[in-house]
Amino acid sequence: MKEIACKLLVIGAGPGGYICAIRAGQLGVDTVIVEAAKAGGTCLNIGCIPSKALIHAAEEFERVSHMAGAKSPLGISVEAPKLDLAKTVAWKDGIVGRLNSGVLGLLRKAKVKIVHGKARFRDGKTVEVETETGSQVIRAETVVIATGSEPVELPSLPFGGPVISSSEALSLKAVPKKLIVVGGGYIGLELGTAFAKMGSEVTVVEATEQLLPQYDAELVKPVAKRLGELGVRVLTGAKAKRLSDEGLALLVESANGEEQRLAADRVLVTVGRKPCTEGWGLEELDLDRAGRFLRIDERCRTSMRGVHAIGDITGEPMLAHRAMAQGEMVAEIVAGKKRVWDKHCIPAVCFTDPEIVTAGLSPDEARAQGFEIRVGLFPFTANGRAMTMLSEDGFVRVVARADTNLVLGIQAVGAGVSELSSTFALAIEMGARLEDIAATIHAHPTRSEGFQEAAMKALGHALHI
């Protein structure tokens, strides 16, 4: 049995893990990373990247289909388009492959040793890895757990056959004629919207009274409107029970208690994600928990000395960019630098149609924390760039303290607003006040002008509404 000794061992090569390993390698730390599947984790291989590729393909197909129906006000008409989903998936897989190879190249460039296989802890400093060539023992001074998360499976709707998770949805070879999405959160609506644009008859079943329950109703309203335009049927306050005996329909209990039978070719279950805590020897470690997650402090240290944890295994928000920031910080701590988690906000993006961006506190969250606030909202119906791109739905909203005008939160819903997420986060991280945003010259014509106008509105002198 081979043995390796290193200063830093990273378990999991997802966004948090590979960033941690690369940064540690750059700083001269002797680093080993272990990954059982492909580098890049869920995000790169079966999550963020492939889903956005599929969403883009769906948008392009829907746009051309709209033109083929002579419905475009731009005066463009084309023949009716056809979609070869297998070819679309192959294009998506090519992007994933390029990025996967890129991550491996960056790890090698940073002189990180890559071990492919399933790791299992013997104790807090030692793991055994089952590789293709046999067992390998790795001993480390410091360990980083970055094992990520996986889709939640409903006991009454186990994955298999017509019941699929987001992973299988991203590799379908044909567009389902009838698709039922169980769970109206961001994953379900992103994929459900994409398949609706590609021609599926989509029904969304959500147990709560509102789609995207993690967002306030004002942000969700434009998304719900667009779903209606796409012909997506939405059942809120409804519970998915089980497949019919012949497996061709989903039995659903509606808000009024009646049972409905919904015909389906595929049932996509997207009711959340859970941390990957099994199969790697967690029981050999004495780690404190926060519910299902590993408890960490402001330096991502667990309750065991020399053991850190980053990313989805540590709880919400389960976002790749949070994991990346944690990974970079931990690498620098291991290298002897003084670092602590002092982020004021973590921006989040929902890639629905239209997109939703949030950074910092919503109006309700700010009030709940005891702040007296002022809110400025600017609609894209008054934005020239939005008009010229046929995408006027949505708005930008700024939340600030009433006494100092310090910006507490920024939200937006609209086409392409995901690209404003870093601007919103930067404003909050830099401690911007409404006057700072209002006084910054924003390029014209751009959607970003809505940000400036929202700040002006909060100050009482918006210029274009």
C-alpha positions as CSV (number, residue, x, y, z in Angstrom):
1,M,0.0,0.0,0.0
2,K,1.5,3.3,-1.1
3,E,1.7,6.2,1.4
4,I,1.9,10.0,0.8
5,A,2.7,12.7,3.3
6,C,1.7,16.3,2.6
7,K,1.0,19.6,4.4
8,L,-2.5,20.1,3.0
9,L,-5.0,17.5,1.9
10,V,-8.2,18.6,0.1
11,I,-11.1,16.1,-0.2
12,G,-13.2,17.0,-3.2
13,A,-12.3,18.9,-6.3
14,G,-15.4,20.9,-6.7
15,P,-15.3,24.8,-6.9
16,G,-14.3,25.1,-3.3
17,G,-11.8,22.3,-3.3
18,Y,-9.9,23.0,-6.5
19,I,-9.6,26.7,-5.7
20,C,-8.3,25.9,-2.3
21,A,-5.7,23.5,-3.7
22,I,-4.6,25.8,-6.5
23,R,-4.2,28.8,-4.2
24,A,-2.3,26.7,-1.7
25,G,0.0,25.4,-4.4
26,Q,0.6,29.0,-5.6
27,L,1.7,29.8,-2.0
28,G,4.2,26.9,-1.9
29,V,2.1,24.6,0.3
30,D,2.7,20.9,-0.4
31,T,-0.9,20.0,-1.5
32,V,-2.7,16.8,-2.4
33,I,-6.3,16.8,-3.7
34,V,-8.5,13.7,-3.9
35,E,-11.6,13.4,-6.2
36,A,-13.7,10.4,-6.9
37,A,-15.4,11.7,-10.1
38,K,-14.4,14.6,-12.3
39,A,-12.6,17.8,-11.3
40,G,-15.0,20.7,-11.1
41,G,-17.6,19.0,-8.9
42,T,-21.4,19.4,-9.4
43,C,-21.1,23.0,-10.6
44,L,-18.9,22.3,-13.6
45,N,-20.1,18.8,-14.5
46,I,-23.8,18.5,-13.7
47,G,-24.9,21.9,-12.3
48,C,-24.1,25.5,-13.0
49,I,-22.2,25.3,-16.3
50,P,-24.2,22.6,-18.2
51,S,-27.5,24.1,-17.0
52,K,-26.6,27.5,-18.3
53,A,-25.6,26.0,-21.6
54,L,-28.9,24.3,-21.9
55,I,-30.8,27.5,-20.9
56,H,-28.9,29.5,-23.6
57,A,-29.8,26.9,-26.2
58,A,-33.4,27.0,-25.2
59,E,-33.5,30.8,-25.4
60,E,-32.0,30.8,-28.9
61,F,-34.5,28.1,-30.0
62,E,-37.5,30.1,-28.5
63,R,-36.2,33.3,-30.1
64,V,-36.0,31.8,-33.6
65,S,-39.4,30.0,-33.1
66,H,-40.9,33.4,-32.2
67,M,-39.6,34.8,-35.5
68,A,-40.9,31.8,-37.5
69,G,-44.3,32.6,-36.2
70,A,-44.1,36.1,-37.7
71,K,-44.5,37.5,-34.2
72,S,-41.3,39.4,-34.1
73,P,-41.7,43.2,-34.1
74,L,-38.2,43.5,-35.5
75,G,-39.4,42.5,-39.0
76,I,-37.4,39.3,-39.1
77,S,-39.0,36.1,-40.4
78,V,-37.4,32.7,-40.7
79,E,-38.5,29.1,-41.5
80,A,-39.7,27.0,-38.6
81,P,-36.6,25.8,-36.6
82,K,-35.9,22.2,-35.5
83,L,-34.1,21.2,-32.3
84,D,-31.7,18.2,-32.1
85,L,-31.4,17.9,-28.3
86,A,-28.7,15.2,-28.6
87,K,-26.5,17.6,-30.6
88,T,-27.3,20.3,-28.0
89,V,-26.2,18.0,-25.2
90,A,-23.1,17.1,-27.1
91,W,-22.2,20.8,-27.4
92,K,-22.8,21.2,-23.7
93,D,-20.6,18.2,-22.9
94,G,-17.9,19.7,-25.0
95,I,-17.9,22.9,-22.9
96,V,-17.8,20.8,-19.7
97,G,-14.9,18.8,-21.0
98,R,-12.9,21.9,-21.9
99,L,-13.4,23.4,-18.5
100,N,-12.7,20.1,-16.7
101,S,-9.4,19.8,-18.5
102,G,-8.7,23.4,-17.7
103,V,-9.1,22.7,-13.9
104,L,-6.8,19.8,-14.1
105,G,-4.3,21.9,-15.9
106,L,-4.4,24.6,-13.3
107,L,-3.9,22.1,-10.5
108,R,-0.9,20.7,-12.2
109,K,0.5,24.2,-12.9
110,A,0.2,24.9,-9.2
111,K,2.1,21.7,-8.5
112,V,-0.8,20.1,-6.7
113,K,-0.7,16.3,-6.6
114,I,-4.0,14.9,-7.9
115,V,-5.3,11.5,-6.7
116,H,-8.3,10.0,-8.4
117,G,-10.4,7.8,-6.2
118,K,-12.7,7.5,-3.2
119,A,-11.3,8.8,0.0
120,R,-12.2,7.5,3.4
121,F,-10.9,8.9,6.7
122,R,-9.1,6.7,9.1
123,D,-8.6,9.6,11.6
124,G,-8.4,13.4,11.4
125,K,-5.0,13.3,9.7
126,T,-5.2,10.2,7.6
127,V,-7.3,9.0,4.7
128,E,-7.2,5.9,2.6
129,V,-8.0,6.3,-1.1
130,E,-9.2,3.5,-3.4
131,T,-7.7,4.2,-6.8
132,E,-7.6,2.2,-10.0
133,T,-4.2,0.9,-9.1
134,G,-4.9,0.0,-5.5
135,S,-5.2,1.6,-2.1
136,Q,-3.2,4.7,-1.2
137,V,-2.8,6.2,2.3
138,I,-2.4,10.0,2.6
139,R,-1.2,11.6,5.8
140,A,-1.6,15.4,6.1
141,E,-0.9,18.2,8.6
142,T,-4.2,19.9,7.6
143,V,-7.3,18.6,5.9
144,V,-10.0,20.4,4.1
145,I,-13.4,18.7,3.6
146,A,-15.1,19.9,0.4
147,T,-17.4,17.0,-0.4
148,G,-20.3,19.2,-1.7
149,S,-24.0,18.3,-1.9
150,E,-26.4,16.1,-3.9
151,P,-30.0,16.3,-4.9
152,V,-32.7,15.4,-2.3
153,E,-34.7,12.3,-3.2
154,L,-38.3,12.1,-2.1
155,P,-39.2,8.7,-0.5
156,S,-42.4,8.5,-2.6
157,L,-40.6,9.5,-5.8
158,P,-37.2,7.7,-5.8
159,F,-35.0,8.5,-8.8
160,G,-35.1,6.0,-11.6
161,G,-37.2,5.4,-14.7
162,P,-39.3,8.5,-15.5
163,V,-38.3,10.2,-12.2
164,I,-35.1,12.2,-12.7
165,S,-32.9,14.6,-10.9
166,S,-31.3,17.7,-12.4
167,S,-28.3,15.6,-13.3
168,E,-30.3,13.4,-15.7
169,A,-32.3,16.3,-17.0
170,L,-29.1,17.8,-18.4
171,S,-28.3,14.7,-20.4
172,L,-31.7,13.9,-22.0
173,K,-31.5,12.9,-25.7
174,A,-34.9,14.1,-26.5
175,V,-37.3,16.8,-25.3
176,P,-40.1,15.3,-23.1
177,K,-43.5,15.9,-24.5
178,K,-44.9,16.3,-21.0
179,L,-42.6,17.3,-18.1
180,I,-43.7,17.7,-14.5
181,V,-41.3,19.6,-12.3
182,V,-41.7,18.9,-8.6
183,G,-40.3,21.9,-6.7
184,G,-40.7,25.5,-7.7
185,G,-37.3,26.7,-6.5
186,Y,-34.5,28.1,-8.7
187,I,-33.3,24.7,-10.1
188,G,-36.8,23.5,-11.0
189,L,-37.8,26.8,-12.6
190,E,-34.5,27.2,-14.5
191,L,-34.8,23.8,-16.1
192,G,-38.5,23.9,-16.4
193,T,-38.4,27.2,-18.3
194,A,-35.7,25.8,-20.6
195,F,-37.7,22.7,-21.5
196,A,-40.8,24.8,-22.0
197,K,-38.9,26.9,-24.6
198,M,-37.8,23.8,-26.3
199,G,-41.3,22.5,-26.7
200,S,-42.2,20.5,-23.6
201,E,-45.6,20.9,-22.0
202,V,-44.4,21.8,-18.5
203,T,-46.3,21.7,-15.1
204,V,-44.7,22.9,-11.9
205,V,-45.8,21.5,-8.6
206,E,-44.8,23.6,-5.6
207,A,-45.8,22.8,-2.0
208,T,-45.7,26.4,-0.8
209,E,-48.0,29.2,-1.8
210,Q,-45.4,30.9,-4.0
211,L,-42.9,30.0,-6.6
212,L,-39.3,30.7,-5.6
213,P,-40.3,30.9,-1.9
214,Q,-36.8,32.2,-1.0
215,Y,-37.5,35.5,-2.9
216,D,-40.0,38.2,-2.1
217,A,-43.2,38.3,-4.2
218,E,-42.2,41.6,-5.9
219,L,-39.2,39.9,-7.5
220,V,-41.1,36.7,-8.4
221,K,-44.0,38.4,-10.2
222,P,-42.2,39.0,-13.5
223,V,-41.0,35.4,-13.5
224,A,-44.5,34.1,-12.9
225,K,-45.8,36.3,-15.7
226,R,-43.3,34.9,-18.1
227,L,-44.1,31.3,-17.2
228,G,-47.7,32.0,-18.1
229,E,-46.6,33.4,-21.5
230,L,-44.7,30.2,-22.1
231,G,-47.7,28.1,-21.3
232,V,-46.2,26.6,-18.1
233,R,-48.9,25.4,-15.7
234,V,-48.2,26.2,-12.1
235,L,-49.8,24.5,-9.1
236,T,-48.9,26.1,-5.8
237,G,-49.9,24.7,-2.4
238,A,-49.8,21.3,-4.0
239,K,-48.0,18.1,-3.0
240,A,-46.6,15.4,-5.2
241,K,-47.8,12.0,-3.9
242,R,-46.5,9.2,-6.1
243,L,-46.4,7.8,-9.6
244,S,-49.6,6.1,-10.9
245,D,-49.5,2.3,-10.9
246,E,-48.6,2.2,-14.6
247,G,-46.0,4.9,-14.1
248,L,-47.4,7.2,-16.8
249,A,-48.8,10.0,-14.5
250,L,-48.0,11.8,-11.2
251,L,-50.6,11.9,-8.5
252,V,-50.8,15.3,-6.9
253,E,-52.8,16.6,-3.9
254,S,-54.0,20.1,-4.8
255,A,-54.4,23.0,-2.4
256,N,-58.0,22.1,-1.7
257,G,-57.2,18.5,-0.9
258,E,-58.3,17.0,-4.1
259,E,-56.2,14.4,-5.9
260,Q,-55.2,15.2,-9.5
261,R,-53.6,12.9,-12.1
262,L,-51.0,14.6,-14.2
263,A,-49.8,12.8,-17.3
264,A,-46.0,12.8,-17.6
265,D,-43.2,11.5,-19.7
266,R,-40.7,12.7,-17.2
267,V,-40.9,13.9,-13.6
268,L,-38.1,16.2,-12.6
269,V,-37.7,16.3,-8.8
270,T,-35.9,19.5,-7.6
271,V,-36.8,19.8,-3.9
272,G,-33.4,20.9,-2.7
273,R,-29.9,19.6,-2.0
274,K,-28.3,17.9,0.9
275,P,-24.7,17.7,2.1
276,C,-22.7,14.7,1.1
277,T,-21.9,13.3,4.5
278,E,-21.9,9.5,3.8
279,G,-19.3,7.2,2.3
280,W,-16.1,9.0,3.3
281,G,-15.7,8.1,7.0
282,L,-17.3,11.0,8.7
283,E,-18.1,8.7,11.6
284,E,-14.3,8.4,12.3
285,L,-14.2,12.1,13.0
286,D,-15.5,14.0,16.0
287,L,-17.1,17.0,14.2
288,D,-19.8,19.2,15.5
289,R,-22.9,19.6,13.4
290,A,-25.2,22.4,12.6
291,G,-28.3,20.4,11.6
292,R,-27.2,18.2,8.6
293,F,-24.1,20.4,8.0
294,L,-20.6,20.6,9.5
295,R,-20.3,23.5,11.9
296,I,-17.5,25.9,11.1
297,D,-16.2,29.2,12.5
298,E,-15.2,32.4,10.7
299,R,-12.0,30.7,9.4
300,C,-13.8,27.6,8.2
301,R,-12.3,25.6,11.1
302,T,-14.3,22.6,12.3
303,S,-14.4,21.4,15.9
304,M,-11.3,19.3,15.3
305,R,-7.9,20.9,15.2
306,G,-6.4,20.9,11.7
307,V,-9.7,20.0,10.0
308,H,-11.4,22.7,7.9
309,A,-14.6,22.4,5.9
310,I,-15.8,24.6,2.9
311,G,-18.7,24.8,0.5
312,D,-22.1,23.0,0.5
313,I,-21.1,20.6,3.3
314,T,-21.1,23.7,5.6
315,G,-24.6,24.9,4.9
316,E,-26.4,27.7,3.1
317,P,-26.1,29.4,0.9
318,M,-25.1,26.5,-1.3
319,L,-23.3,28.6,-4.0
320,A,-20.2,27.8,-5.9
321,H,-18.8,31.3,-5.5
322,R,-19.2,31.1,-1.7
323,A,-17.2,27.8,-1.8
324,M,-14.5,29.4,-3.9
325,A,-14.1,32.3,-1.6
326,Q,-13.9,30.0,1.4
327,G,-11.4,27.8,-0.4
328,E,-9.1,30.7,-1.2
329,M,-9.3,32.0,2.4
330,V,-8.4,28.6,3.9
331,A,-5.5,28.1,1.6
332,E,-4.0,31.4,2.7
333,I,-4.6,30.6,6.4
334,V,-2.7,27.3,5.9
335,A,0.1,29.2,4.3
336,G,0.4,31.4,7.4
337,K,-1.6,34.5,6.3
338,K,-4.1,36.2,8.6
339,R,-7.5,35.8,7.0
340,V,-11.1,35.8,8.4
341,W,-14.5,35.6,6.7
342,D,-15.6,39.2,6.7
343,K,-17.9,39.3,3.7
344,H,-20.9,41.7,3.9
345,C,-22.9,39.9,1.3
346,I,-22.9,36.9,-1.1
347,P,-24.7,37.7,-4.3
348,A,-27.2,35.1,-5.6
349,V,-28.5,34.7,-9.1
350,C,-31.6,32.8,-10.3
351,F,-31.2,32.1,-14.0
352,T,-34.9,32.1,-14.8
353,D,-36.6,34.2,-17.5
354,P,-36.2,37.0,-16.5
355,E,-33.2,36.5,-14.2
356,I,-33.2,37.5,-10.5
357,V,-30.2,38.9,-8.6
358,T,-30.0,39.6,-4.9
359,A,-27.2,41.0,-2.8
360,G,-27.5,42.0,0.9
361,L,-30.8,42.5,2.6
362,S,-34.3,42.7,1.1
363,P,-36.6,45.4,2.5
364,D,-38.4,42.9,4.8
365,E,-35.0,41.5,6.0
366,A,-33.7,45.0,6.8
367,R,-36.9,45.9,8.7
368,A,-36.7,42.6,10.6
369,Q,-33.2,43.6,11.7
370,G,-34.5,46.9,13.1
371,F,-33.4,49.3,10.4
372,E,-35.5,52.2,9.3
373,I,-35.1,52.1,5.5
374,R,-35.7,53.9,2.3
375,V,-36.2,52.0,-0.9
376,G,-35.7,53.1,-4.5
377,L,-37.1,51.1,-7.4
378,F,-36.6,51.8,-11.0
379,P,-38.5,49.8,-13.7
380,F,-36.9,48.6,-16.9
381,T,-40.0,49.9,-18.8
382,A,-38.2,53.3,-18.4
383,N,-34.8,52.0,-19.6
384,G,-33.8,52.7,-23.2
385,R,-31.6,49.7,-23.5
386,A,-34.3,47.3,-22.2
387,M,-36.7,48.8,-24.7
388,T,-34.4,48.2,-27.7
389,M,-33.9,44.6,-26.6
390,L,-37.6,43.8,-26.2
391,S,-37.0,43.0,-22.5
392,E,-38.8,45.6,-20.4
393,D,-40.1,43.4,-17.6
394,G,-38.5,43.9,-14.2
395,F,-36.7,46.5,-12.2
396,V,-33.7,47.4,-10.0
397,R,-34.3,48.0,-6.3
398,V,-32.0,49.5,-3.7
399,V,-32.5,49.3,0.1
400,A,-30.6,51.7,2.3
401,R,-30.6,53.0,5.9
402,A,-32.9,56.0,6.3
403,D,-30.5,57.8,8.6
404,T,-27.1,57.4,6.8
405,N,-28.2,56.2,3.3
406,L,-25.8,53.3,3.7
407,V,-26.8,50.6,1.1
408,L,-28.0,47.4,2.8
409,G,-29.2,45.5,-0.1
410,I,-29.8,45.5,-3.9
411,Q,-32.1,43.4,-5.9
412,A,-33.0,43.2,-9.6
413,V,-35.2,41.1,-11.9
414,G,-34.9,41.4,-15.6
415,A,-33.2,40.1,-18.7
416,G,-29.4,39.8,-18.3
417,V,-29.3,41.2,-14.8
418,S,-27.0,38.4,-13.7
419,E,-24.2,40.5,-15.1
420,L,-25.0,43.3,-12.6
421,S,-24.5,40.9,-9.6
422,S,-20.8,41.8,-9.1
423,T,-21.6,45.5,-9.3
424,F,-24.2,45.1,-6.6
425,A,-21.9,43.1,-4.3
426,L,-19.1,45.6,-4.8
427,A,-21.2,48.5,-3.7
428,I,-22.2,46.7,-0.5
429,E,-18.7,45.5,0.2
430,M,-17.2,49.0,-0.3
431,G,-19.8,50.5,2.0
432,A,-21.5,52.6,-0.6
433,R,-24.2,55.1,0.2
434,L,-27.0,56.2,-2.1
435,E,-25.1,59.4,-2.9
436,D,-22.1,57.3,-4.1
437,I,-24.2,55.3,-6.6
438,A,-26.2,58.3,-7.8
439,A,-23.1,60.3,-8.4
440,T,-21.3,57.6,-10.3
441,I,-21.6,58.1,-14.1
442,H,-23.2,55.0,-15.7
443,A,-22.8,54.4,-19.4
444,H,-25.8,55.1,-21.6
445,P,-27.6,53.2,-22.9
446,T,-27.2,50.2,-20.6
447,R,-29.3,48.3,-18.1
448,S,-27.0,49.4,-15.4
449,E,-28.5,52.9,-15.5
450,G,-31.4,51.4,-13.7
451,F,-29.1,51.0,-10.7
452,Q,-28.2,54.6,-10.7
453,E,-31.8,55.7,-11.1
454,A,-33.0,53.4,-8.3
455,A,-30.5,55.2,-6.0
456,M,-31.7,58.5,-7.2
457,K,-35.3,57.4,-6.6
458,A,-34.5,56.5,-3.0
459,L,-33.0,60.0,-2.6
460,G,-36.1,61.5,-4.0
461,H,-34.9,62.8,-7.4
462,A,-35.1,60.1,-10.1
463,L,-34.7,61.6,-13.5
464,H,-36.4,59.2,-15.8
465,I,-39.6,58.3,-13.9
